[in-house]
Amino acid sequence: MRRIEPTEHQSQAALVDWVKANAYRHPALAHFFAIPNGGLRSKAQAAKLKAEGVLKGIPDTCLPWPADGFHALWIEMKRKGETTSDDQDREIQYLRSVGYKVCVCFSVDEGIAAITRYLGL
C-alpha cells in the first residue's frame, strides 16, 4: 500500500501544534511565527500583500531567538520530493550570509528536530 505524504500545509500546521504544546520547554517557543507568503490569491489580494511588503522566497516560519552563534532560526517546510524555488534559494542564501540559521524541512519530524537542536532541548 502506498503511503500518502502530508502536504506542506499539514506538516507546517503539525509543527505549529508541536511548538504550542511544547512552549513550556523554552521561552522562545512562545514567539515562533509563520510568514503567510504562499498560497493562491486573487490578483487584488496579491497586489495588496505586495504593497504591504510581502517578499517572495522568505521561509515559512521563524523562531526569533539567538542561539549557537545565530540570530534566529528560519524553517522552510517542503513536501517530500519538492525543491525550493529560485526566490527561496536566494532568500535562504541571504539569511545565512547575515547570521541566521535556515533549515529546509521535509516533514514535521524534521522541523521538530531542527528546533530542538537549535535550542538544545
Biopython code that builds the backbone (N, CA, C, O; Angstrom):
import numpy as np
from Bio.PDB.StructureBuilder import StructureBuilder

atoms = [
    (1, "MET", "N", (0.844, -1.181, 0.000)),
    (1, "MET", "CA", (0.000, 0.000, 0.000)),
    (1, "MET", "C", (0.891, 1.246, 0.000)),
    (1, "MET", "O", (1.841, 1.343, 0.777)),
    (2, "ARG", "N", (0.578, 2.170, -0.859)),
    (2, "ARG", "CA", (1.333, 3.410, -0.996)),
    (2, "ARG", "C", (0.955, 4.396, 0.100)),
    (2, "ARG", "O", (-0.225, 4.639, 0.354)),
    (3, "ARG", "N", (1.958, 4.954, 0.739)),
    (3, "ARG", "CA", (1.735, 5.928, 1.801)),
    (3, "ARG", "C", (1.576, 7.310, 1.170)),
    (3, "ARG", "O", (2.376, 7.711, 0.324)),
    (4, "ILE", "N", (0.550, 8.024, 1.582)),
    (4, "ILE", "CA", (0.329, 9.379, 1.097)),
    (4, "ILE", "C", (1.077, 10.338, 2.019)),
    (4, "ILE", "O", (0.850, 10.363, 3.229)),
    (5, "GLU", "N", (1.972, 11.127, 1.422)),
    (5, "GLU", "CA", (2.750, 12.088, 2.188)),
    (5, "GLU", "C", (1.879, 13.295, 2.546)),
    (5, "GLU", "O", (1.044, 13.725, 1.750)),
    (6, "PRO", "N", (2.081, 13.838, 3.752)),
    (6, "PRO", "CA", (1.336, 15.045, 4.128)),
    (6, "PRO", "C", (1.689, 16.217, 3.210)),
    (6, "PRO", "O", (2.786, 16.280, 2.655)),
    (7, "THR", "N", (0.761, 17.120, 3.065)),
    (7, "THR", "CA", (1.037, 18.334, 2.306)),
    (7, "THR", "C", (1.944, 19.229, 3.138)),
    (7, "THR", "O", (2.133, 19.012, 4.335)),
    (8, "GLU", "N", (2.499, 20.240, 2.478)),
    (8, "GLU", "CA", (3.321, 21.218, 3.200)),
    (8, "GLU", "C", (2.495, 21.885, 4.300)),
    (8, "GLU", "O", (2.971, 22.073, 5.419)),
    (9, "HIS", "N", (1.265, 22.236, 3.971)),
    (9, "HIS", "CA", (0.369, 22.858, 4.960)),
    (9, "HIS", "C", (0.178, 21.943, 6.165)),
    (9, "HIS", "O", (0.288, 22.393, 7.306)),
    (10, "GLN", "N", (-0.106, 20.672, 5.927)),
    (10, "GLN", "CA", (-0.338, 19.738, 7.031)),
    (10, "GLN", "C", (0.895, 19.603, 7.915)),
    (10, "GLN", "O", (0.786, 19.574, 9.140)),
    (11, "SER", "N", (2.069, 19.520, 7.291)),
    (11, "SER", "CA", (3.306, 19.405, 8.073)),
    (11, "SER", "C", (3.567, 20.664, 8.882)),
    (11, "SER", "O", (3.945, 20.590, 10.051)),
    (12, "GLN", "N", (3.366, 21.821, 8.260)),
    (12, "GLN", "CA", (3.603, 23.074, 8.983)),
    (12, "GLN", "C", (2.598, 23.243, 10.111)),
    (12, "GLN", "O", (2.970, 23.674, 11.203)),
    (13, "ALA", "N", (1.343, 22.917, 9.876)),
    (13, "ALA", "CA", (0.332, 23.029, 10.930)),
    (13, "ALA", "C", (0.663, 22.090, 12.088)),
    (13, "ALA", "O", (0.486, 22.456, 13.250)),
    (14, "ALA", "N", (1.139, 20.891, 11.783)),
    (14, "ALA", "CA", (1.530, 19.942, 12.831)),
    (14, "ALA", "C", (2.735, 20.472, 13.607)),
    (14, "ALA", "O", (2.816, 20.293, 14.822)),
    (15, "LEU", "N", (3.669, 21.122, 12.914)),
    (15, "LEU", "CA", (4.822, 21.711, 13.589)),
    (15, "LEU", "C", (4.366, 22.823, 14.536)),
    (15, "LEU", "O", (4.847, 22.909, 15.667)),
    (16, "VAL", "N", (3.459, 23.658, 14.089)),
    (16, "VAL", "CA", (2.927, 24.730, 14.949)),
    (16, "VAL", "C", (2.222, 24.125, 16.160)),
    (16, "VAL", "O", (2.368, 24.629, 17.273)),
    (17, "ASP", "N", (1.466, 23.058, 15.957)),
    (17, "ASP", "CA", (0.818, 22.377, 17.091)),
    (17, "ASP", "C", (1.865, 21.890, 18.095)),
    (17, "ASP", "O", (1.691, 22.044, 19.304)),
    (18, "TRP", "N", (2.952, 21.301, 17.587)),
    (18, "TRP", "CA", (4.020, 20.811, 18.474)),
    (18, "TRP", "C", (4.640, 21.978, 19.242)),
    (18, "TRP", "O", (4.861, 21.889, 20.450)),
    (19, "VAL", "N", (4.914, 23.060, 18.537)),
    (19, "VAL", "CA", (5.512, 24.230, 19.191)),
    (19, "VAL", "C", (4.597, 24.726, 20.314)),
    (19, "VAL", "O", (5.065, 24.985, 21.422)),
    (20, "LYS", "N", (3.313, 24.857, 20.037)),
    (20, "LYS", "CA", (2.373, 25.328, 21.061)),
    (20, "LYS", "C", (2.320, 24.374, 22.257)),
    (20, "LYS", "O", (2.292, 24.816, 23.405)),
    (21, "ALA", "N", (2.307, 23.073, 21.985)),
    (21, "ALA", "CA", (2.236, 22.075, 23.057)),
    (21, "ALA", "C", (3.519, 22.027, 23.882)),
    (21, "ALA", "O", (3.502, 21.572, 25.026)),
    (22, "ASN", "N", (4.617, 22.486, 23.319)),
    (22, "ASN", "CA", (5.909, 22.411, 23.997)),
    (22, "ASN", "C", (6.446, 23.775, 24.416)),
    (22, "ASN", "O", (7.614, 23.887, 24.789)),
    (23, "ALA", "N", (5.625, 24.797, 24.362)),
    (23, "ALA", "CA", (6.074, 26.153, 24.687)),
    (23, "ALA", "C", (6.619, 26.261, 26.110)),
    (23, "ALA", "O", (7.438, 27.136, 26.389)),
    (24, "TYR", "N", (6.183, 25.393, 27.002)),
    (24, "TYR", "CA", (6.674, 25.406, 28.379)),
    (24, "TYR", "C", (8.155, 25.015, 28.463)),
    (24, "TYR", "O", (8.805, 25.293, 29.471)),
    (25, "ARG", "N", (8.697, 24.376, 27.421)),
    (25, "ARG", "CA", (10.066, 23.863, 27.451)),
    (25, "ARG", "C", (11.126, 24.938, 27.214)),
    (25, "ARG", "O", (12.280, 24.773, 27.609)),
    (26, "HIS", "N", (10.733, 26.045, 26.566)),
    (26, "HIS", "CA", (11.706, 27.099, 26.278)),
    (26, "HIS", "C", (10.939, 28.383, 25.978)),
    (26, "HIS", "O", (9.947, 28.345, 25.251)),
    (27, "PRO", "N", (11.379, 29.525, 26.524)),
    (27, "PRO", "CA", (10.638, 30.776, 26.309)),
    (27, "PRO", "C", (10.558, 31.201, 24.848)),
    (27, "PRO", "O", (9.618, 31.899, 24.469)),
    (28, "ALA", "N", (11.516, 30.801, 24.022)),
    (28, "ALA", "CA", (11.498, 31.198, 22.609)),
    (28, "ALA", "C", (10.295, 30.638, 21.865)),
    (28, "ALA", "O", (9.796, 31.265, 20.931)),
    (29, "LEU", "N", (9.831, 29.472, 22.270)),
    (29, "LEU", "CA", (8.747, 28.819, 21.524)),
    (29, "LEU", "C", (7.459, 29.636, 21.520)),
    (29, "LEU", "O", (6.636, 29.491, 20.615)),
    (30, "ALA", "N", (7.279, 30.486, 22.517)),
    (30, "ALA", "CA", (6.085, 31.342, 22.566)),
    (30, "ALA", "C", (6.102, 32.416, 21.476)),
    (30, "ALA", "O", (5.090, 33.074, 21.235)),
    (31, "HIS", "N", (7.251, 32.592, 20.821)),
    (31, "HIS", "CA", (7.387, 33.643, 19.811)),
    (31, "HIS", "C", (7.562, 33.105, 18.392)),
    (31, "HIS", "O", (7.804, 33.869, 17.458)),
    (32, "PHE", "N", (7.439, 31.804, 18.237)),
    (32, "PHE", "CA", (7.523, 31.165, 16.923)),
    (32, "PHE", "C", (6.378, 31.683, 16.059)),
    (32, "PHE", "O", (5.236, 31.739, 16.515)),
    (33, "PHE", "N", (6.674, 32.066, 14.809)),
    (33, "PHE", "CA", (5.615, 32.602, 13.964)),
    (33, "PHE", "C", (5.773, 32.163, 12.519)),
    (33, "PHE", "O", (6.841, 31.719, 12.098)),
    (34, "ALA", "N", (4.690, 32.294, 11.770)),
    (34, "ALA", "CA", (4.654, 31.911, 10.354)),
    (34, "ALA", "C", (4.575, 33.158, 9.490)),
    (34, "ALA", "O", (4.078, 34.204, 9.906)),
    (35, "ILE", "N", (5.083, 33.009, 8.269)),
    (35, "ILE", "CA", (5.048, 34.073, 7.272)),
    (35, "ILE", "C", (4.069, 33.620, 6.182)),
    (35, "ILE", "O", (4.377, 32.673, 5.458)),
    (36, "PRO", "N", (2.925, 34.250, 6.041)),
    (36, "PRO", "CA", (1.929, 33.780, 5.061)),
    (36, "PRO", "C", (2.235, 34.250, 3.637)),
    (36, "PRO", "O", (1.462, 35.011, 3.055)),
    (37, "ASN", "N", (3.352, 33.800, 3.080)),
    (37, "ASN", "CA", (3.747, 34.222, 1.732)),
    (37, "ASN", "C", (3.095, 33.406, 0.629)),
    (37, "ASN", "O", (2.778, 33.951, -0.428)),
    (38, "GLY", "N", (2.889, 32.127, 0.844)),
    (38, "GLY", "CA", (2.419, 31.257, -0.240)),
    (38, "GLY", "C", (0.912, 31.233, -0.359)),
    (38, "GLY", "O", (0.200, 31.989, 0.302)),
    (39, "GLY", "N", (0.447, 30.351, -1.214)),
    (39, "GLY", "CA", (-0.984, 30.160, -1.377)),
    (39, "GLY", "C", (-1.558, 30.888, -2.569)),
    (39, "GLY", "O", (-0.988, 31.852, -3.080)),
    (40, "LEU", "N", (-2.693, 30.400, -2.991)),
    (40, "LEU", "CA", (-3.382, 31.021, -4.118)),
    (40, "LEU", "C", (-4.172, 32.230, -3.638)),
    (40, "LEU", "O", (-4.851, 32.184, -2.612)),
    (41, "ARG", "N", (-4.069, 33.312, -4.404)),
    (41, "ARG", "CA", (-4.776, 34.541, -4.057)),
    (41, "ARG", "C", (-5.305, 35.184, -5.318)),
    (41, "ARG", "O", (-4.831, 34.912, -6.421)),
    (42, "SER", "N", (-6.277, 36.028, -5.142)),
    (42, "SER", "CA", (-6.738, 36.828, -6.272)),
    (42, "SER", "C", (-5.651, 37.837, -6.617)),
    (42, "SER", "O", (-4.766, 38.104, -5.804)),
    (43, "LYS", "N", (-5.713, 38.395, -7.818)),
    (43, "LYS", "CA", (-4.733, 39.411, -8.215)),
    (43, "LYS", "C", (-4.810, 40.625, -7.292)),
    (43, "LYS", "O", (-3.783, 41.214, -6.955)),
    (44, "ALA", "N", (-6.013, 40.998, -6.884)),
    (44, "ALA", "CA", (-6.179, 42.147, -5.987)),
    (44, "ALA", "C", (-5.540, 41.879, -4.630)),
    (44, "ALA", "O", (-4.855, 42.743, -4.082)),
    (45, "GLN", "N", (-5.761, 40.683, -4.085)),
    (45, "GLN", "CA", (-5.175, 40.340, -2.785)),
    (45, "GLN", "C", (-3.658, 40.253, -2.882)),
    (45, "GLN", "O", (-2.957, 40.703, -1.976)),
    (46, "ALA", "N", (-3.137, 39.679, -3.971)),
    (46, "ALA", "CA", (-1.683, 39.594, -4.171)),
    (46, "ALA", "C", (-1.067, 40.992, -4.243)),
    (46, "ALA", "O", (-0.006, 41.235, -3.667)),
    (47, "ALA", "N", (-1.727, 41.907, -4.947)),
    (47, "ALA", "CA", (-1.225, 43.279, -5.052)),
    (47, "ALA", "C", (-1.233, 43.962, -3.688)),
    (47, "ALA", "O", (-0.299, 44.688, -3.346)),
    (48, "LYS", "N", (-2.282, 43.730, -2.915)),
    (48, "LYS", "CA", (-2.377, 44.322, -1.581)),
    (48, "LYS", "C", (-1.244, 43.811, -0.692)),
    (48, "LYS", "O", (-0.594, 44.597, -0.003)),
    (49, "LEU", "N", (-1.009, 42.516, -0.705)),
    (49, "LEU", "CA", (0.056, 41.944, 0.120)),
    (49, "LEU", "C", (1.436, 42.430, -0.330)),
    (49, "LEU", "O", (2.304, 42.693, 0.502)),
    (50, "LYS", "N", (1.637, 42.548, -1.638)),
    (50, "LYS", "CA", (2.910, 43.056, -2.148)),
    (50, "LYS", "C", (3.127, 44.487, -1.666)),
    (50, "LYS", "O", (4.236, 44.853, -1.276)),
    (51, "ALA", "N", (2.065, 45.296, -1.692)),
    (51, "ALA", "CA", (2.155, 46.677, -1.222)),
    (51, "ALA", "C", (2.484, 46.735, 0.270)),
    (51, "ALA", "O", (3.097, 47.695, 0.737)),
    (52, "GLU", "N", (2.075, 45.704, 1.015)),
    (52, "GLU", "CA", (2.346, 45.644, 2.451)),
    (52, "GLU", "C", (3.736, 45.091, 2.763)),
    (52, "GLU", "O", (4.149, 45.068, 3.922)),
    (53, "GLY", "N", (4.459, 44.645, 1.729)),
    (53, "GLY", "CA", (5.832, 44.201, 1.948)),
    (53, "GLY", "C", (6.083, 42.720, 1.876)),
    (53, "GLY", "O", (7.181, 42.269, 2.201)),
    (54, "VAL", "N", (5.090, 41.939, 1.456)),
    (54, "VAL", "CA", (5.324, 40.503, 1.296)),
    (54, "VAL", "C", (6.433, 40.320, 0.266)),
    (54, "VAL", "O", (6.435, 40.961, -0.784)),
    (55, "LEU", "N", (7.370, 39.440, 0.582)),
    (55, "LEU", "CA", (8.537, 39.223, -0.259)),
    (55, "LEU", "C", (8.621, 37.755, -0.658)),
    (55, "LEU", "O", (8.623, 36.876, 0.204)),
    (56, "LYS", "N", (8.692, 37.484, -1.958)),
    (56, "LYS", "CA", (8.815, 36.120, -2.449)),
    (56, "LYS", "C", (10.063, 35.456, -1.892)),
    (56, "LYS", "O", (11.129, 36.069, -1.822)),
    (57, "GLY", "N", (9.921, 34.201, -1.498)),
    (57, "GLY", "CA", (11.073, 33.412, -1.113)),
    (57, "GLY", "C", (11.401, 33.385, 0.363)),
    (57, "GLY", "O", (12.260, 32.607, 0.779)),
    (58, "ILE", "N", (10.747, 34.208, 1.173)),
    (58, "ILE", "CA", (11.019, 34.200, 2.608)),
    (58, "ILE", "C", (10.561, 32.856, 3.183)),
    (58, "ILE", "O", (9.476, 32.384, 2.843)),
    (59, "PRO", "N", (11.370, 32.233, 4.047)),
    (59, "PRO", "CA", (10.972, 30.939, 4.631)),
    (59, "PRO", "C", (9.635, 31.022, 5.364)),
    (59, "PRO", "O", (9.170, 32.101, 5.731)),
    (60, "ASP", "N", (9.035, 29.855, 5.565)),
    (60, "ASP", "CA", (7.683, 29.751, 6.115)),
    (60, "ASP", "C", (7.545, 30.189, 7.567)),
    (60, "ASP", "O", (6.539, 30.793, 7.940)),
    (61, "THR", "N", (8.553, 29.887, 8.391)),
    (61, "THR", "CA", (8.430, 30.169, 9.821)),
    (61, "THR", "C", (9.733, 30.743, 10.365)),
    (61, "THR", "O", (10.797, 30.618, 9.759)),
    (62, "CYS", "N", (9.610, 31.375, 11.527)),
    (62, "CYS", "CA", (10.788, 31.941, 12.187)),
    (62, "CYS", "C", (10.681, 31.734, 13.694)),
    (62, "CYS", "O", (9.611, 31.874, 14.285)),
    (63, "LEU", "N", (11.806, 31.401, 14.291)),
    (63, "LEU", "CA", (11.937, 31.316, 15.739)),
    (63, "LEU", "C", (12.939, 32.403, 16.130)),
    (63, "LEU", "O", (14.148, 32.181, 16.059)),
    (64, "PRO", "N", (12.445, 33.582, 16.545)),
    (64, "PRO", "CA", (13.325, 34.723, 16.797)),
    (64, "PRO", "C", (14.035, 34.628, 18.152)),
    (64, "PRO", "O", (13.652, 35.280, 19.124)),
    (65, "TRP", "N", (15.069, 33.807, 18.185)),
    (65, "TRP", "CA", (15.832, 33.600, 19.410)),
    (65, "TRP", "C", (17.281, 33.345, 19.026)),
    (65, "TRP", "O", (17.555, 32.431, 18.249)),
    (66, "PRO", "N", (18.211, 34.128, 19.551)),
    (66, "PRO", "CA", (19.615, 33.875, 19.225)),
    (66, "PRO", "C", (20.118, 32.625, 19.945)),
    (66, "PRO", "O", (19.874, 32.440, 21.137)),
    (67, "ALA", "N", (20.821, 31.773, 19.203)),
    (67, "ALA", "CA", (21.382, 30.552, 19.782)),
    (67, "ALA", "C", (22.517, 30.053, 18.901)),
    (67, "ALA", "O", (22.480, 30.175, 17.676)),
    (68, "ASP", "N", (23.517, 29.493, 19.551)),
    (68, "ASP", "CA", (24.617, 28.822, 18.848)),
    (68, "ASP", "C", (25.267, 29.716, 17.792)),
    (68, "ASP", "O", (25.682, 29.233, 16.738)),
    (69, "GLY", "N", (25.355, 31.007, 18.073)),
    (69, "GLY", "CA", (26.002, 31.936, 17.162)),
    (69, "GLY", "C", (25.115, 32.467, 16.044)),
    (69, "GLY", "O", (25.600, 33.182, 15.166)),
    (70, "PHE", "N", (23.829, 32.135, 16.057)),
    (70, "PHE", "CA", (22.884, 32.607, 15.041)),
    (70, "PHE", "C", (21.909, 33.607, 15.663)),
    (70, "PHE", "O", (21.670, 33.589, 16.870)),
    (71, "HIS", "N", (21.353, 34.477, 14.822)),
    (71, "HIS", "CA", (20.385, 35.480, 15.294)),
    (71, "HIS", "C", (19.000, 34.877, 15.546)),
    (71, "HIS", "O", (18.307, 35.273, 16.483)),
    (72, "ALA", "N", (18.603, 33.919, 14.708)),
    (72, "ALA", "CA", (17.285, 33.296, 14.785)),
    (72, "ALA", "C", (17.297, 32.060, 13.890)),
    (72, "ALA", "O", (18.230, 31.843, 13.116)),
    (73, "LEU", "N", (16.249, 31.260, 14.009)),
    (73, "LEU", "CA", (16.074, 30.068, 13.176)),
    (73, "LEU", "C", (14.898, 30.273, 12.232)),
    (73, "LEU", "O", (13.787, 30.573, 12.667)),
    (74, "TRP", "N", (15.148, 30.110, 10.949)),
    (74, "TRP", "CA", (14.097, 30.137, 9.930)),
    (74, "TRP", "C", (13.919, 28.719, 9.408)),
    (74, "TRP", "O", (14.896, 27.997, 9.208)),
    (75, "ILE", "N", (12.666, 28.322, 9.188)),
    (75, "ILE", "CA", (12.378, 26.992, 8.645)),
    (75, "ILE", "C", (11.506, 27.135, 7.416)),
    (75, "ILE", "O", (10.460, 27.783, 7.452)),
    (76, "GLU", "N", (11.943, 26.529, 6.332)),
    (76, "GLU", "CA", (11.152, 26.414, 5.105)),
    (76, "GLU", "C", (10.641, 24.984, 5.053)),
    (76, "GLU", "O", (11.428, 24.039, 4.983)),
    (77, "MET", "N", (9.332, 24.826, 5.088)),
    (77, "MET", "CA", (8.728, 23.497, 5.006)),
    (77, "MET", "C", (8.478, 23.142, 3.544)),
    (77, "MET", "O", (8.032, 23.973, 2.753)),
    (78, "LYS", "N", (8.772, 21.906, 3.209)),
    (78, "LYS", "CA", (8.524, 21.383, 1.864)),
    (78, "LYS", "C", (7.931, 19.998, 1.981)),
    (78, "LYS", "O", (8.210, 19.267, 2.932)),
    (79, "ARG", "N", (7.119, 19.645, 1.018)),
    (79, "ARG", "CA", (6.612, 18.277, 0.918)),
    (79, "ARG", "C", (7.746, 17.409, 0.387)),
    (79, "ARG", "O", (8.539, 17.866, -0.436)),
    (80, "LYS", "N", (7.833, 16.177, 0.842)),
    (80, "LYS", "CA", (8.884, 15.283, 0.362)),
    (80, "LYS", "C", (8.878, 15.246, -1.155)),
    (80, "LYS", "O", (7.828, 15.104, -1.781)),
    (81, "GLY", "N", (10.058, 15.374, -1.735)),
    (81, "GLY", "CA", (10.201, 15.358, -3.185)),
    (81, "GLY", "C", (10.166, 16.729, -3.827)),
    (81, "GLY", "O", (10.524, 16.868, -4.996)),
    (82, "GLU", "N", (9.741, 17.749, -3.087)),
    (82, "GLU", "CA", (9.718, 19.109, -3.628)),
    (82, "GLU", "C", (11.079, 19.765, -3.445)),
    (82, "GLU", "O", (11.890, 19.325, -2.631)),
    (83, "THR", "N", (11.314, 20.805, -4.199)),
    (83, "THR", "CA", (12.554, 21.569, -4.064)),
    (83, "THR", "C", (12.218, 23.038, -3.830)),
    (83, "THR", "O", (11.099, 23.483, -4.087)),
    (84, "THR", "N", (13.186, 23.765, -3.349)),
    (84, "THR", "CA", (12.992, 25.193, -3.137)),
    (84, "THR", "C", (13.048, 25.924, -4.478)),
    (84, "THR", "O", (13.711, 25.484, -5.417)),
    (85, "SER", "N", (12.345, 27.040, -4.542)),
    (85, "SER", "CA", (12.325, 27.860, -5.757)),
    (85, "SER", "C", (13.591, 28.718, -5.820)),
    (85, "SER", "O", (14.333, 28.818, -4.843)),
    (86, "ASP", "N", (13.822, 29.326, -6.966)),
    (86, "ASP", "CA", (14.954, 30.241, -7.104)),
    (86, "ASP", "C", (14.844, 31.397, -6.109)),
    (86, "ASP", "O", (15.844, 31.802, -5.515)),
    (87, "ASP", "N", (13.626, 31.932, -5.924)),
    (87, "ASP", "CA", (13.424, 33.014, -4.958)),
    (87, "ASP", "C", (13.756, 32.537, -3.540)),
    (87, "ASP", "O", (14.389, 33.259, -2.770)),
    (88, "GLN", "N", (13.329, 31.324, -3.204)),
    (88, "GLN", "CA", (13.625, 30.781, -1.880)),
    (88, "GLN", "C", (15.126, 30.558, -1.705)),
    (88, "GLN", "O", (15.687, 30.878, -0.657)),
    (89, "ASP", "N", (15.768, 30.012, -2.724)),
    (89, "ASP", "CA", (17.220, 29.801, -2.646)),
    (89, "ASP", "C", (17.948, 31.118, -2.401)),
    (89, "ASP", "O", (18.872, 31.183, -1.591)),
    (90, "ARG", "N", (17.529, 32.161, -3.103)),
    (90, "ARG", "CA", (18.146, 33.480, -2.965)),
    (90, "ARG", "C", (17.963, 34.024, -1.539)),
    (90, "ARG", "O", (18.916, 34.528, -0.944)),
    (91, "GLU", "N", (16.758, 33.925, -0.997)),
    (91, "GLU", "CA", (16.499, 34.443, 0.350)),
    (91, "GLU", "C", (17.188, 33.602, 1.417)),
    (91, "GLU", "O", (17.698, 34.145, 2.397)),
    (92, "ILE", "N", (17.208, 32.291, 1.239)),
    (92, "ILE", "CA", (17.899, 31.407, 2.191)),
    (92, "ILE", "C", (19.386, 31.738, 2.217)),
    (92, "ILE", "O", (19.986, 31.829, 3.287)),
    (93, "GLN", "N", (19.974, 31.916, 1.049)),
    (93, "GLN", "CA", (21.397, 32.260, 0.966)),
    (93, "GLN", "C", (21.658, 33.599, 1.665)),
    (93, "GLN", "O", (22.624, 33.738, 2.416)),
    (94, "TYR", "N", (20.794, 34.574, 1.412)),
    (94, "TYR", "CA", (20.950, 35.881, 2.055)),
    (94, "TYR", "C", (20.852, 35.747, 3.580)),
    (94, "TYR", "O", (21.723, 36.235, 4.301)),
    (95, "LEU", "N", (19.805, 35.095, 4.070)),
    (95, "LEU", "CA", (19.620, 34.964, 5.519)),
    (95, "LEU", "C", (20.824, 34.286, 6.166)),
    (95, "LEU", "O", (21.289, 34.709, 7.224)),
    (96, "ARG", "N", (21.319, 33.248, 5.533)),
    (96, "ARG", "CA", (22.506, 32.560, 6.070)),
    (96, "ARG", "C", (23.717, 33.487, 6.070)),
    (96, "ARG", "O", (24.525, 33.450, 6.998)),
    (97, "SER", "N", (23.848, 34.313, 5.043)),
    (97, "SER", "CA", (25.029, 35.186, 4.932)),
    (97, "SER", "C", (25.058, 36.279, 5.998)),
    (97, "SER", "O", (26.119, 36.834, 6.285)),
    (98, "VAL", "N", (23.910, 36.590, 6.582)),
    (98, "VAL", "CA", (23.864, 37.638, 7.599)),
    (98, "VAL", "C", (23.623, 37.079, 9.009)),
    (98, "VAL", "O", (23.236, 37.817, 9.916)),
    (99, "GLY", "N", (23.852, 35.783, 9.183)),
    (99, "GLY", "CA", (23.881, 35.232, 10.529)),
    (99, "GLY", "C", (22.657, 34.509, 11.031)),
    (99, "GLY", "O", (22.498, 34.332, 12.239)),
    (100, "TYR", "N", (21.795, 34.090, 10.141)),
    (100, "TYR", "CA", (20.625, 33.324, 10.563)),
    (100, "TYR", "C", (20.825, 31.848, 10.231)),
    (100, "TYR", "O", (21.479, 31.506, 9.245)),
    (101, "LYS", "N", (20.263, 30.991, 11.052)),
    (101, "LYS", "CA", (20.212, 29.559, 10.769)),
    (101, "LYS", "C", (18.957, 29.331, 9.934)),
    (101, "LYS", "O", (17.876, 29.790, 10.301)),
    (102, "VAL", "N", (19.095, 28.625, 8.816)),
    (102, "VAL", "CA", (17.953, 28.321, 7.959)),
    (102, "VAL", "C", (17.961, 26.835, 7.655)),
    (102, "VAL", "O", (18.975, 26.290, 7.218)),
    (103, "CYS", "N", (16.836, 26.182, 7.885)),
    (103, "CYS", "CA", (16.688, 24.752, 7.596)),
    (103, "CYS", "C", (15.524, 24.563, 6.634)),
    (103, "CYS", "O", (14.481, 25.204, 6.763)),
    (104, "VAL", "N", (15.718, 23.680, 5.677)),
    (104, "VAL", "CA", (14.626, 23.238, 4.814)),
    (104, "VAL", "C", (14.228, 21.864, 5.339)),
    (104, "VAL", "O", (15.042, 20.942, 5.361)),
    (105, "CYS", "N", (12.971, 21.732, 5.761)),
    (105, "CYS", "CA", (12.493, 20.505, 6.396)),
    (105, "CYS", "C", (11.393, 19.871, 5.549)),
    (105, "CYS", "O", (10.527, 20.560, 5.009)),
    (106, "PHE", "N", (11.446, 18.541, 5.445)),
    (106, "PHE", "CA", (10.525, 17.803, 4.588)),
    (106, "PHE", "C", (9.490, 17.002, 5.368)),
    (106, "PHE", "O", (8.778, 16.176, 4.796)),
    (107, "SER", "N", (9.408, 17.244, 6.665)),
    (107, "SER", "CA", (8.394, 16.588, 7.494)),
    (107, "SER", "C", (8.300, 17.324, 8.822)),
    (107, "SER", "O", (9.180, 18.109, 9.174)),
    (108, "VAL", "N", (7.236, 17.064, 9.544)),
    (108, "VAL", "CA", (7.095, 17.672, 10.863)),
    (108, "VAL", "C", (8.224, 17.184, 11.763)),
    (108, "VAL", "O", (8.736, 17.954, 12.575)),
    (109, "ASP", "N", (8.620, 15.924, 11.635)),
    (109, "ASP", "CA", (9.701, 15.398, 12.462)),
    (109, "ASP", "C", (11.011, 16.141, 12.208)),
    (109, "ASP", "O", (11.759, 16.418, 13.146)),
    (110, "GLU", "N", (11.294, 16.467, 10.939)),
    (110, "GLU", "CA", (12.499, 17.239, 10.634)),
    (110, "GLU", "C", (12.404, 18.642, 11.222)),
    (110, "GLU", "O", (13.399, 19.178, 11.709)),
    (111, "GLY", "N", (11.226, 19.236, 11.181)),
    (111, "GLY", "CA", (11.037, 20.561, 11.768)),
    (111, "GLY", "C", (11.252, 20.549, 13.275)),
    (111, "GLY", "O", (11.913, 21.433, 13.821)),
    (112, "ILE", "N", (10.698, 19.552, 13.940)),
    (112, "ILE", "CA", (10.875, 19.414, 15.392)),
    (112, "ILE", "C", (12.358, 19.219, 15.716)),
    (112, "ILE", "O", (12.882, 19.831, 16.646)),
    (113, "ALA", "N", (13.022, 18.370, 14.948)),
    (113, "ALA", "CA", (14.447, 18.118, 15.178)),
    (113, "ALA", "C", (15.262, 19.399, 14.992)),
    (113, "ALA", "O", (16.185, 19.662, 15.763)),
    (114, "ALA", "N", (14.928, 20.193, 13.980)),
    (114, "ALA", "CA", (15.651, 21.450, 13.748)),
    (114, "ALA", "C", (15.489, 22.385, 14.941)),
    (114, "ALA", "O", (16.458, 23.001, 15.383)),
    (115, "ILE", "N", (14.284, 22.491, 15.456)),
    (115, "ILE", "CA", (14.028, 23.376, 16.600)),
    (115, "ILE", "C", (14.719, 22.859, 17.856)),
    (115, "ILE", "O", (15.364, 23.630, 18.567)),
    (116, "THR", "N", (14.594, 21.576, 18.136)),
    (116, "THR", "CA", (15.184, 21.044, 19.367)),
    (116, "THR", "C", (16.712, 21.119, 19.331)),
    (116, "THR", "O", (17.341, 21.388, 20.355)),
    (117, "ARG", "N", (17.315, 20.882, 18.160)),
    (117, "ARG", "CA", (18.770, 21.025, 18.043)),
    (117, "ARG", "C", (19.180, 22.483, 18.244)),
    (117, "ARG", "O", (20.134, 22.778, 18.964)),
    (118, "TYR", "N", (18.453, 23.378, 17.604)),
    (118, "TYR", "CA", (18.771, 24.803, 17.683)),
    (118, "TYR", "C", (18.719, 25.311, 19.119)),
    (118, "TYR", "O", (19.597, 26.056, 19.554)),
    (119, "LEU", "N", (17.684, 24.903, 19.852)),
    (119, "LEU", "CA", (17.512, 25.378, 21.225)),
    (119, "LEU", "C", (18.235, 24.514, 22.252)),
    (119, "LEU", "O", (18.283, 24.861, 23.432)),
    (120, "GLY", "N", (18.795, 23.394, 21.812)),
    (120, "GLY", "CA", (19.491, 22.494, 22.740)),
    (120, "GLY", "C", (18.551, 21.771, 23.687)),
    (120, "GLY", "O", (18.896, 21.520, 24.842)),
    (121, "LEU", "N", (17.380, 21.440, 23.208)),
    (121, "LEU", "CA", (16.383, 20.736, 24.042)),
    (121, "LEU", "C", (16.613, 19.231, 24.008)),
    (121, "LEU", "O", (15.876, 18.479, 24.646)),
]
sb = StructureBuilder()
sb.init_structure("model")
sb.init_model(0)
sb.init_chain("A")
sb.init_seg("    ")
for serial, (resi, resn, name, xyz) in enumerate(atoms, 1):
    if name == "N":
        sb.init_residue(resn, " ", resi, " ")
    sb.init_atom(name, np.array(xyz, "f"), 0.0, 1.0, " ", f" {name:<3s}", serial, name[0])
structure = sb.get_structure()
